[in-house]
């Protein structure tokens, strides 16, 4: 999991989740890098990655 912060003065944040075995990446745009925003999307993203892993 990586967090990419936009240019200074903006709140744009991208969260990247990588699944190495299936070689899939999910990229989410989140409203801020607050703990609540990251935690919520991490849980949702991990569920999605596990579904992708089951398909392969």
DALINRA-V950101 format. One record per helix or strand of 3 or more residues. SS is the DSSP state (H for helix, E for strand). FROM is the first residue (numbers start at 0). TO is the last residue. If there is no record, write none. Layout:
[[SS	FROM	TO] [SS	FROM	TO]]
This chain:
[[E	1	4] [E	12	18] [E	23	29] [H	34	54]]
